[in-house]
Amino acid sequence: FSTYSAEANCSDAVNVVQETPTTTCYSHENCTTGPVKYCEISNLGACWPGIDSPVDQRCNHQDPNNIDAGDALIKFWSSLKPTSSASSKDEMIASLKAELNY
């Protein structure tokens, strides 16, 4: 987080929030690339937070206090200002492919 924040030229102090009893998030709002956020979930390991895994049994029956990573990502992305004038999903896909030279 510190390395990326430095590369993103974040100029504000890190904001630390205890989102749940198991989840601590760190963020910067004033970065040249836009906001930066990183969350740590205690005792989770390499599992997707909030989702049981059909493959890795260690990820099942997670602490109910863990954030749901899918919900957290949607909430974060929804808070960002649009960087494209695309008005439909197809236009957005075409725009992303053009940016990625795909």
N, CA, C and O atoms as CSV, one atom per row, in Angstrom:
chain,resi,resn,atom,element,x,y,z
A,1,PHE,N,N,0.826,-1.189,0.000
A,1,PHE,CA,C,0.000,0.000,0.000
A,1,PHE,C,C,0.870,1.252,0.000
A,1,PHE,O,O,0.598,2.198,-0.739
A,2,SER,N,N,1.903,1.261,0.817
A,2,SER,CA,C,2.779,2.434,0.895
A,2,SER,C,C,3.476,2.695,-0.430
A,2,SER,O,O,3.577,3.841,-0.869
A,3,THR,N,N,3.959,1.629,-1.069
A,3,THR,CA,C,4.655,1.782,-2.347
A,3,THR,C,C,3.707,2.310,-3.415
A,3,THR,O,O,4.046,3.252,-4.131
A,4,TYR,N,N,2.519,1.713,-3.531
A,4,TYR,CA,C,1.570,2.167,-4.539
A,4,TYR,C,C,1.122,3.599,-4.260
A,4,TYR,O,O,0.987,4.397,-5.187
A,5,SER,N,N,0.893,3.926,-2.992
A,5,SER,CA,C,0.486,5.281,-2.638
A,5,SER,C,C,1.541,6.293,-3.053
A,5,SER,O,O,1.212,7.380,-3.527
A,6,ALA,N,N,2.811,5.938,-2.876
A,6,ALA,CA,C,3.891,6.831,-3.284
A,6,ALA,C,C,3.921,6.977,-4.804
A,6,ALA,O,O,4.083,8.084,-5.317
A,7,GLU,N,N,3.766,5.861,-5.529
A,7,GLU,CA,C,3.763,5.912,-6.991
A,7,GLU,C,C,2.552,6.668,-7.529
A,7,GLU,O,O,2.622,7.252,-8.611
A,8,ALA,N,N,1.446,6.667,-6.791
A,8,ALA,CA,C,0.232,7.377,-7.193
A,8,ALA,C,C,0.270,8.843,-6.747
A,8,ALA,O,O,-0.694,9.584,-6.936
A,9,ASN,N,N,1.394,9.246,-6.155
A,9,ASN,CA,C,1.591,10.630,-5.694
A,9,ASN,C,C,0.496,11.093,-4.743
A,9,ASN,O,O,-0.029,12.198,-4.883
A,10,CYS,N,N,0.157,10.259,-3.788
A,10,CYS,CA,C,-0.864,10.640,-2.804
A,10,CYS,C,C,-0.289,11.721,-1.883
A,10,CYS,O,O,0.804,11.573,-1.336
A,11,SER,N,N,-1.039,12.797,-1.728
A,11,SER,CA,C,-0.532,13.929,-0.956
A,11,SER,C,C,-1.163,14.059,0.422
A,11,SER,O,O,-0.704,14.867,1.230
A,12,ASP,N,N,-2.202,13.287,0.709
A,12,ASP,CA,C,-2.851,13.381,2.018
A,12,ASP,C,C,-2.350,12.277,2.945
A,12,ASP,O,O,-1.757,11.292,2.505
A,13,ALA,N,N,-2.602,12.467,4.233
A,13,ALA,CA,C,-2.230,11.452,5.214
A,13,ALA,C,C,-3.123,10.229,5.035
A,13,ALA,O,O,-4.275,10.336,4.614
A,14,VAL,N,N,-2.569,9.074,5.362
A,14,VAL,CA,C,-3.355,7.848,5.251
A,14,VAL,C,C,-4.510,7.898,6.248
A,14,VAL,O,O,-4.344,8.312,7.395
A,15,ASN,N,N,-5.679,7.468,5.785
A,15,ASN,CA,C,-6.870,7.390,6.624
A,15,ASN,C,C,-7.047,5.925,7.017
A,15,ASN,O,O,-7.133,5.064,6.141
A,16,VAL,N,N,-7.101,5.627,8.304
A,16,VAL,CA,C,-7.248,4.250,8.787
A,16,VAL,C,C,-8.630,4.103,9.407
A,16,VAL,O,O,-9.009,4.862,10.300
A,17,VAL,N,N,-9.386,3.106,8.917
A,17,VAL,CA,C,-10.741,2.878,9.415
A,17,VAL,C,C,-10.918,1.405,9.766
A,17,VAL,O,O,-10.610,0.529,8.958
A,18,GLN,N,N,-11.411,1.137,10.961
A,18,GLN,CA,C,-11.763,-0.220,11.378
A,18,GLN,C,C,-13.184,-0.450,10.871
A,18,GLN,O,O,-14.152,-0.100,11.546
A,19,GLU,N,N,-13.308,-1.048,9.662
A,19,GLU,CA,C,-14.623,-1.195,9.020
A,19,GLU,C,C,-15.502,-2.222,9.737
A,19,GLU,O,O,-16.714,-2.041,9.850
A,20,THR,N,N,-14.885,-3.291,10.215
A,20,THR,CA,C,-15.586,-4.308,11.000
A,20,THR,C,C,-14.601,-4.789,12.059
A,20,THR,O,O,-13.434,-4.399,12.019
A,21,PRO,N,N,-15.032,-5.625,13.008
A,21,PRO,CA,C,-14.075,-6.129,14.004
A,21,PRO,C,C,-12.896,-6.898,13.390
A,21,PRO,O,O,-11.853,-7.026,14.030
A,22,THR,N,N,-13.045,-7.409,12.166
A,22,THR,CA,C,-11.960,-8.174,11.537
A,22,THR,C,C,-11.283,-7.436,10.383
A,22,THR,O,O,-10.280,-7.918,9.858
A,23,THR,N,N,-11.805,-6.282,9.978
A,23,THR,CA,C,-11.340,-5.620,8.760
A,23,THR,C,C,-10.882,-4.195,9.029
A,23,THR,O,O,-11.640,-3.361,9.523
A,24,THR,N,N,-9.607,-3.935,8.687
A,24,THR,CA,C,-9.046,-2.592,8.784
A,24,THR,C,C,-8.704,-2.122,7.379
A,24,THR,O,O,-8.040,-2.831,6.623
A,25,CYS,N,N,-9.165,-0.909,7.028
A,25,CYS,CA,C,-8.901,-0.360,5.697
A,25,CYS,C,C,-8.060,0.905,5.796
A,25,CYS,O,O,-8.206,1.701,6.723
A,26,TYR,N,N,-7.179,1.067,4.819
A,26,TYR,CA,C,-6.280,2.208,4.722
A,26,TYR,C,C,-6.580,2.883,3.390
A,26,TYR,O,O,-6.741,2.202,2.378
A,27,SER,N,N,-6.658,4.206,3.374
A,27,SER,CA,C,-6.982,4.874,2.120
A,27,SER,C,C,-6.343,6.254,2.025
A,27,SER,O,O,-5.972,6.875,3.021
A,28,HIS,N,N,-6.233,6.698,0.782
A,28,HIS,CA,C,-5.837,8.062,0.442
A,28,HIS,C,C,-6.881,8.567,-0.546
A,28,HIS,O,O,-7.350,7.811,-1.397
A,29,GLU,N,N,-7.243,9.829,-0.437
A,29,GLU,CA,C,-8.196,10.440,-1.366
A,29,GLU,C,C,-7.507,11.311,-2.416
A,29,GLU,O,O,-7.983,11.414,-3.546
A,30,ASN,N,N,-6.394,11.934,-2.047
A,30,ASN,CA,C,-5.732,12.898,-2.927
A,30,ASN,C,C,-4.520,12.279,-3.613
A,30,ASN,O,O,-3.380,12.474,-3.191
A,31,CYS,N,N,-4.789,11.530,-4.677
A,31,CYS,CA,C,-3.740,10.876,-5.454
A,31,CYS,C,C,-3.932,11.235,-6.926
A,31,CYS,O,O,-5.061,11.454,-7.365
A,32,THR,N,N,-2.846,11.296,-7.689
A,32,THR,CA,C,-2.978,11.659,-9.103
A,32,THR,C,C,-3.757,10.617,-9.895
A,32,THR,O,O,-4.323,10.934,-10.941
A,33,THR,N,N,-3.792,9.387,-9.415
A,33,THR,CA,C,-4.515,8.322,-10.113
A,33,THR,C,C,-5.942,8.164,-9.626
A,33,THR,O,O,-6.685,7.337,-10.155
A,34,GLY,N,N,-6.337,8.935,-8.635
A,34,GLY,CA,C,-7.641,8.775,-8.003
A,34,GLY,C,C,-7.458,8.138,-6.641
A,34,GLY,O,O,-6.329,7.847,-6.246
A,35,PRO,N,N,-8.537,7.916,-5.916
A,35,PRO,CA,C,-8.433,7.364,-4.566
A,35,PRO,C,C,-7.776,5.982,-4.551
A,35,PRO,O,O,-7.878,5.214,-5.508
A,36,VAL,N,N,-7.106,5.692,-3.445
A,36,VAL,CA,C,-6.422,4.414,-3.248
A,36,VAL,C,C,-6.933,3.821,-1.942
A,36,VAL,O,O,-7.009,4.519,-0.931
A,37,LYS,N,N,-7.286,2.532,-1.958
A,37,LYS,CA,C,-7.784,1.885,-0.740
A,37,LYS,C,C,-7.249,0.465,-0.658
A,37,LYS,O,O,-7.162,-0.243,-1.662
A,38,TYR,N,N,-6.896,0.064,0.550
A,38,TYR,CA,C,-6.372,-1.272,0.827
A,38,TYR,C,C,-6.990,-1.758,2.130
A,38,TYR,O,O,-6.984,-1.030,3.123
A,39,CYS,N,N,-7.522,-2.970,2.145
A,39,CYS,CA,C,-8.121,-3.517,3.371
A,39,CYS,C,C,-7.434,-4.813,3.765
A,39,CYS,O,O,-7.078,-5.632,2.917
A,40,GLU,N,N,-7.255,-4.981,5.061
A,40,GLU,CA,C,-6.696,-6.215,5.622
A,40,GLU,C,C,-7.772,-6.889,6.459
A,40,GLU,O,O,-8.476,-6.237,7.231
A,41,ILE,N,N,-7.889,-8.195,6.295
A,41,ILE,CA,C,-8.842,-8.971,7.083
A,41,ILE,C,C,-8.034,-9.940,7.944
A,41,ILE,O,O,-7.302,-10.782,7.423
A,42,SER,N,N,-8.171,-9.815,9.252
A,42,SER,CA,C,-7.370,-10.638,10.155
A,42,SER,C,C,-7.709,-12.119,10.026
A,42,SER,O,O,-8.874,-12.504,9.929
A,43,ASN,N,N,-6.663,-12.932,10.027
A,43,ASN,CA,C,-6.773,-14.395,10.010
A,43,ASN,C,C,-7.520,-14.957,8.808
A,43,ASN,O,O,-8.149,-16.010,8.918
A,44,LEU,N,N,-7.466,-14.283,7.668
A,44,LEU,CA,C,-8.197,-14.786,6.498
A,44,LEU,C,C,-7.315,-15.615,5.581
A,44,LEU,O,O,-7.793,-16.582,4.987
A,45,GLY,N,N,-6.058,-15.268,5.450
A,45,GLY,CA,C,-5.209,-15.979,4.505
A,45,GLY,C,C,-5.513,-15.554,3.085
A,45,GLY,O,O,-5.916,-14.414,2.855
A,46,ALA,N,N,-5.330,-16.443,2.135
A,46,ALA,CA,C,-5.482,-16.123,0.712
A,46,ALA,C,C,-6.862,-16.514,0.199
A,46,ALA,O,O,-6.974,-17.220,-0.803
A,47,CYS,N,N,-7.896,-16.067,0.867
A,47,CYS,CA,C,-9.272,-16.365,0.479
A,47,CYS,C,C,-9.957,-15.088,0.023
A,47,CYS,O,O,-9.537,-13.992,0.395
A,48,TRP,N,N,-11.010,-15.220,-0.780
A,48,TRP,CA,C,-11.807,-14.064,-1.186
A,48,TRP,C,C,-12.738,-13.732,-0.021
A,48,TRP,O,O,-13.558,-14.565,0.367
A,49,PRO,N,N,-12.623,-12.532,0.540
A,49,PRO,CA,C,-13.415,-12.187,1.722
A,49,PRO,C,C,-14.915,-12.228,1.475
A,49,PRO,O,O,-15.422,-11.634,0.524
A,50,GLY,N,N,-15.608,-12.935,2.345
A,50,GLY,CA,C,-17.058,-12.980,2.306
A,50,GLY,C,C,-17.647,-14.075,1.439
A,50,GLY,O,O,-18.869,-14.192,1.346
A,51,ILE,N,N,-16.809,-14.880,0.804
A,51,ILE,CA,C,-17.300,-15.916,-0.108
A,51,ILE,C,C,-16.683,-17.263,0.258
A,51,ILE,O,O,-15.464,-17.378,0.386
A,52,ASP,N,N,-17.519,-18.272,0.424
A,52,ASP,CA,C,-17.011,-19.629,0.610
A,52,ASP,C,C,-16.454,-20.136,-0.714
A,52,ASP,O,O,-16.862,-19.680,-1.782
A,53,SER,N,N,-15.526,-21.076,-0.642
A,53,SER,CA,C,-14.880,-21.594,-1.840
A,53,SER,C,C,-15.220,-23.067,-2.063
A,53,SER,O,O,-15.122,-23.874,-1.138
A,54,PRO,N,N,-15.622,-23.421,-3.292
A,54,PRO,CA,C,-15.867,-24.832,-3.568
A,54,PRO,C,C,-14.562,-25.616,-3.706
A,54,PRO,O,O,-14.571,-26.847,-3.706
A,55,VAL,N,N,-13.440,-24.900,-3.823
A,55,VAL,CA,C,-12.152,-25.550,-4.060
A,55,VAL,C,C,-11.298,-25.608,-2.793
A,55,VAL,O,O,-10.686,-26.638,-2.507
A,56,ASP,N,N,-11.251,-24.525,-2.042
A,56,ASP,CA,C,-10.378,-24.436,-0.867
A,56,ASP,C,C,-11.230,-24.409,0.399
A,56,ASP,O,O,-11.800,-23.376,0.750
A,57,GLN,N,N,-11.311,-25.530,1.068
A,57,GLN,CA,C,-12.162,-25.654,2.257
A,57,GLN,C,C,-11.737,-24.715,3.383
A,57,GLN,O,O,-12.550,-24.394,4.250
A,58,ARG,N,N,-10.473,-24.266,3.388
A,58,ARG,CA,C,-10.015,-23.335,4.424
A,58,ARG,C,C,-10.731,-21.995,4.332
A,58,ARG,O,O,-10.765,-21.236,5.300
A,59,CYS,N,N,-11.306,-21.705,3.161
A,59,CYS,CA,C,-11.997,-20.426,2.955
A,59,CYS,C,C,-13.462,-20.472,3.359
A,59,CYS,O,O,-14.138,-19.443,3.351
A,60,ASN,N,N,-13.954,-21.633,3.708
A,60,ASN,CA,C,-15.363,-21.780,4.067
A,60,ASN,C,C,-15.597,-21.422,5.533
A,60,ASN,O,O,-14.700,-21.536,6.368
A,61,HIS,N,N,-16.799,-20.995,5.820
A,61,HIS,CA,C,-17.216,-20.646,7.185
A,61,HIS,C,C,-16.356,-19.519,7.753
A,61,HIS,O,O,-15.864,-19.599,8.878
A,62,GLN,N,N,-16.187,-18.461,6.944
A,62,GLN,CA,C,-15.413,-17.314,7.385
A,62,GLN,C,C,-16.128,-16.585,8.509
A,62,GLN,O,O,-17.334,-16.737,8.703
A,63,ASP,N,N,-15.376,-15.804,9.233
A,63,ASP,CA,C,-15.941,-14.960,10.282
A,63,ASP,C,C,-16.999,-14.055,9.653
A,63,ASP,O,O,-16.700,-13.380,8.668
A,64,PRO,N,N,-18.205,-14.015,10.175
A,64,PRO,CA,C,-19.259,-13.181,9.587
A,64,PRO,C,C,-18.939,-11.684,9.650
A,64,PRO,O,O,-19.602,-10.881,8.993
A,65,ASN,N,N,-17.936,-11.311,10.429
A,65,ASN,CA,C,-17.527,-9.908,10.486
A,65,ASN,C,C,-16.657,-9.493,9.303
A,65,ASN,O,O,-16.416,-8.302,9.107
A,66,ASN,N,N,-16.178,-10.463,8.507
A,66,ASN,CA,C,-15.367,-10.116,7.335
A,66,ASN,C,C,-16.208,-9.317,6.353
A,66,ASN,O,O,-17.399,-9.580,6.191
A,67,ILE,N,N,-15.588,-8.336,5.694
A,67,ILE,CA,C,-16.310,-7.630,4.640
A,67,ILE,C,C,-16.515,-8.583,3.473
A,67,ILE,O,O,-15.779,-9.560,3.332
A,68,ASP,N,N,-17.489,-8.314,2.653
A,68,ASP,CA,C,-17.683,-9.037,1.399
A,68,ASP,C,C,-16.902,-8.251,0.351
A,68,ASP,O,O,-17.262,-7.117,0.032
A,69,ALA,N,N,-15.848,-8.838,-0.182
A,69,ALA,CA,C,-14.977,-8.118,-1.111
A,69,ALA,C,C,-15.710,-7.663,-2.366
A,69,ALA,O,O,-15.439,-6.577,-2.877
A,70,GLY,N,N,-16.626,-8.469,-2.864
A,70,GLY,CA,C,-17.389,-8.076,-4.052
A,70,GLY,C,C,-18.190,-6.817,-3.800
A,70,GLY,O,O,-18.180,-5.897,-4.617
A,71,ASP,N,N,-18.890,-6.769,-2.664
A,71,ASP,CA,C,-19.659,-5.571,-2.311
A,71,ASP,C,C,-18.749,-4.365,-2.113
A,71,ASP,O,O,-19.073,-3.255,-2.535
A,72,ALA,N,N,-17.603,-4.592,-1.463
A,72,ALA,CA,C,-16.661,-3.492,-1.215
A,72,ALA,C,C,-16.115,-2.926,-2.526
A,72,ALA,O,O,-15.983,-1.710,-2.668
A,73,LEU,N,N,-15.797,-3.803,-3.489
A,73,LEU,CA,C,-15.294,-3.329,-4.786
A,73,LEU,C,C,-16.348,-2.540,-5.545
A,73,LEU,O,O,-16.050,-1.488,-6.110
A,74,ILE,N,N,-17.566,-3.034,-5.562
A,74,ILE,CA,C,-18.643,-2.315,-6.258
A,74,ILE,C,C,-18.864,-0.954,-5.615
A,74,ILE,O,O,-19.033,0.044,-6.315
A,75,LYS,N,N,-18.865,-0.907,-4.298
A,75,LYS,CA,C,-19.046,0.365,-3.595
A,75,LYS,C,C,-17.910,1.330,-3.930
A,75,LYS,O,O,-18.155,2.509,-4.187
A,76,PHE,N,N,-16.661,0.835,-3.930
A,76,PHE,CA,C,-15.508,1.688,-4.233
A,76,PHE,C,C,-15.572,2.180,-5.676
A,76,PHE,O,O,-15.437,3.378,-5.926
A,77,TRP,N,N,-15.775,1.270,-6.624
A,77,TRP,CA,C,-15.810,1.667,-8.035
A,77,TRP,C,C,-16.968,2.618,-8.314
A,77,TRP,O,O,-16.838,3.529,-9.132
A,78,SER,N,N,-18.090,2.414,-7.646
A,78,SER,CA,C,-19.245,3.294,-7.845
A,78,SER,C,C,-18.975,4.711,-7.346
A,78,SER,O,O,-19.612,5.666,-7.792
A,79,SER,N,N,-18.035,4.840,-6.424
A,79,SER,CA,C,-17.726,6.160,-5.869
A,79,SER,C,C,-16.781,6.965,-6.765
A,79,SER,O,O,-16.611,8.167,-6.565
A,80,LEU,N,N,-16.167,6.305,-7.750
A,80,LEU,CA,C,-15.203,6.982,-8.619
A,80,LEU,C,C,-15.909,7.812,-9.683
A,80,LEU,O,O,-17.011,7.486,-10.124
A,81,LYS,N,N,-15.253,8.878,-10.078
A,81,LYS,CA,C,-15.781,9.705,-11.159
A,81,LYS,C,C,-15.507,9.004,-12.483
A,81,LYS,O,O,-14.432,8.430,-12.661
A,82,PRO,N,N,-16.449,9.037,-13.407
A,82,PRO,CA,C,-16.233,8.387,-14.708
A,82,PRO,C,C,-15.050,9.009,-15.452
A,82,PRO,O,O,-14.858,10.225,-15.430
A,83,THR,N,N,-14.275,8.167,-16.101
A,83,THR,CA,C,-13.157,8.656,-16.916
A,83,THR,C,C,-13.432,8.402,-18.388
A,83,THR,O,O,-12.570,8.625,-19.238
A,84,SER,N,N,-14.617,7.942,-18.680
A,84,SER,CA,C,-15.000,7.646,-20.054
A,84,SER,C,C,-16.369,8.255,-20.325
A,84,SER,O,O,-17.194,8.395,-19.422
A,85,SER,N,N,-16.591,8.610,-21.573
A,85,SER,CA,C,-17.901,9.144,-21.938
A,85,SER,C,C,-18.819,8.049,-22.472
A,85,SER,O,O,-19.898,8.337,-22.990
A,86,ALA,N,N,-18.392,6.798,-22.348
A,86,ALA,CA,C,-19.198,5.679,-22.841
A,86,ALA,C,C,-20.552,5.657,-22.147
A,86,ALA,O,O,-20.640,5.820,-20.930
A,87,SER,N,N,-21.594,5.457,-22.924
A,87,SER,CA,C,-22.939,5.460,-22.350
A,87,SER,C,C,-23.566,4.077,-22.294
A,87,SER,O,O,-24.677,3.923,-21.786
A,88,SER,N,N,-22.869,3.068,-22.809
A,88,SER,CA,C,-23.410,1.713,-22.750
A,88,SER,C,C,-22.289,0.736,-22.423
A,88,SER,O,O,-21.106,1.069,-22.498
A,89,LYS,N,N,-22.688,-0.471,-22.059
A,89,LYS,CA,C,-21.699,-1.503,-21.754
A,89,LYS,C,C,-20.816,-1.770,-22.960
A,89,LYS,O,O,-19.600,-1.894,-22.811
A,90,ASP,N,N,-21.392,-1.862,-24.144
A,90,ASP,CA,C,-20.607,-2.132,-25.356
A,90,ASP,C,C,-19.608,-1.019,-25.632
A,90,ASP,O,O,-18.469,-1.285,-26.017
A,91,GLU,N,N,-20.032,0.244,-25.434
A,91,GLU,CA,C,-19.101,1.363,-25.624
A,91,GLU,C,C,-17.977,1.310,-24.597
A,91,GLU,O,O,-16.824,1.598,-24.920
A,92,MET,N,N,-18.307,0.944,-23.361
A,92,MET,CA,C,-17.283,0.850,-22.320
A,92,MET,C,C,-16.289,-0.251,-22.653
A,92,MET,O,O,-15.084,-0.053,-22.494
A,93,ILE,N,N,-16.755,-1.394,-23.105
A,93,ILE,CA,C,-15.863,-2.494,-23.476
A,93,ILE,C,C,-14.948,-2.061,-24.618
A,93,ILE,O,O,-13.743,-2.312,-24.583
A,94,ALA,N,N,-15.520,-1.413,-25.624
A,94,ALA,CA,C,-14.708,-0.935,-26.757
A,94,ALA,C,C,-13.673,0.070,-26.284
A,94,ALA,O,O,-12.530,0.039,-26.738
A,95,SER,N,N,-14.054,0.960,-25.382
A,95,SER,CA,C,-13.140,1.965,-24.845
A,95,SER,C,C,-11.997,1.301,-24.075
A,95,SER,O,O,-10.836,1.674,-24.242
A,96,LEU,N,N,-12.324,0.326,-23.237
A,96,LEU,CA,C,-11.284,-0.380,-22.465
A,96,LEU,C,C,-10.352,-1.157,-23.390
A,96,LEU,O,O,-9.138,-1.153,-23.188
A,97,LYS,N,N,-10.904,-1.821,-24.397
A,97,LYS,CA,C,-10.060,-2.559,-25.344
A,97,LYS,C,C,-9.114,-1.617,-26.077
A,97,LYS,O,O,-7.952,-1.954,-26.304
A,98,ALA,N,N,-9.605,-0.447,-26.445
A,98,ALA,CA,C,-8.756,0.533,-27.131
A,98,ALA,C,C,-7.620,0.981,-26.210
A,98,ALA,O,O,-6.471,1.075,-26.642
A,99,GLU,N,N,-7.934,1.257,-24.950
A,99,GLU,CA,C,-6.911,1.686,-23.992
A,99,GLU,C,C,-5.868,0.607,-23.760
A,99,GLU,O,O,-4.696,0.910,-23.539
A,100,LEU,N,N,-6.290,-0.650,-23.808
A,100,LEU,CA,C,-5.389,-1.781,-23.559
A,100,LEU,C,C,-4.747,-2.328,-24.839
A,100,LEU,O,O,-3.994,-3.301,-24.807
A,101,ASN,N,N,-5.062,-1.682,-25.957
A,101,ASN,CA,C,-4.575,-2.170,-27.263
A,101,ASN,C,C,-4.918,-3.621,-27.474
A,101,ASN,O,O,-4.081,-4.403,-27.925
A,102,TYR,N,N,-6.158,-3.995,-27.148
A,102,TYR,CA,C,-6.603,-5.378,-27.210
A,102,TYR,C,C,-7.326,-5.648,-28.510
A,102,TYR,O,O,-7.777,-6.769,-28.744
